[in-house]
Amino acid sequence: MWKYWTCGILGVWIVIMPYLGFPWEVHRILIVVTGIVIATLSFWLVSEKKIQARHNNDEPNEPEKTF
């Protein structure tokens, strides 16, 4: 859950960053670092979901009920 919150907070950070008055060099570095963190968290979330889905598929399924 904390990963979703972190992505949301970083998204807000990206939105307000132009209004904080950082020099261009600092602004560019912050944008790159923030992008790397967001990309890393996103790939991490996707890989966790795939692992979780694979784990759920390994468990025996209950027979489907037909009515």
C-alpha positions in Angstrom: 0.0 0.0 0.0 2.8 2.4 0.8 4.0 2.1 -2.8 0.8 3.5 -4.2 0.9 6.4 -1.7 4.5 7.1 -2.7 3.6 7.2 -6.4 0.7 9.6 -5.6 2.9 11.9 -3.5 5.6 11.9 -6.2 2.9 12.8 -8.8 1.9 15.7 -6.7 5.6 16.7 -6.3 5.9 16.7 -10.1 2.9 19.0 -10.4 4.0 21.6 -7.8 7.7 21.5 -8.6 7.6 24.2 -11.3 6.2 26.7 -8.8 8.8 26.2 -6.2 11.4 28.4 -7.9 14.3 25.9 -8.1 17.2 26.8 -10.5 17.0 25.0 -13.8 19.9 22.7 -13.1 18.3 21.6 -9.7 14.9 21.3 -11.3 16.2 19.0 -14.0 18.0 16.8 -11.5 14.9 16.5 -9.3 12.7 15.6 -12.4 15.1 12.9 -13.4 15.4 11.4 -9.9 11.7 11.6 -9.4 11.1 9.9 -12.7 13.5 7.1 -11.8 11.8 6.5 -8.5 8.3 6.4 -10.0 9.5 4.0 -12.8 11.1 1.7 -10.2 8.1 1.7 -8.0 5.8 1.0 -11.0 7.9 -1.9 -12.3 8.1 -3.2 -8.7 4.3 -3.1 -8.3 3.7 -4.9 -11.7 6.2 -7.6 -10.9 4.6 -8.1 -7.5 1.2 -8.5 -9.1 2.5 -11.0 -11.6 4.1 -13.1 -8.8 0.9 -12.9 -6.8 -1.2 -14.0 -9.8 1.2 -16.8 -10.5 1.1 -17.9 -6.9 -2.8 -17.8 -6.9 -2.8 -20.0 -10.1 -0.7 -22.6 -8.5 -3.3 -23.3 -5.8 -5.9 -25.9 -6.6 -9.0 -24.4 -7.9 -12.4 -25.2 -6.4 -14.7 -26.9 -8.9 -17.1 -24.4 -10.5 -20.7 -24.5 -9.4 -23.2 -24.7 -12.2 -26.8 -23.8 -11.6 
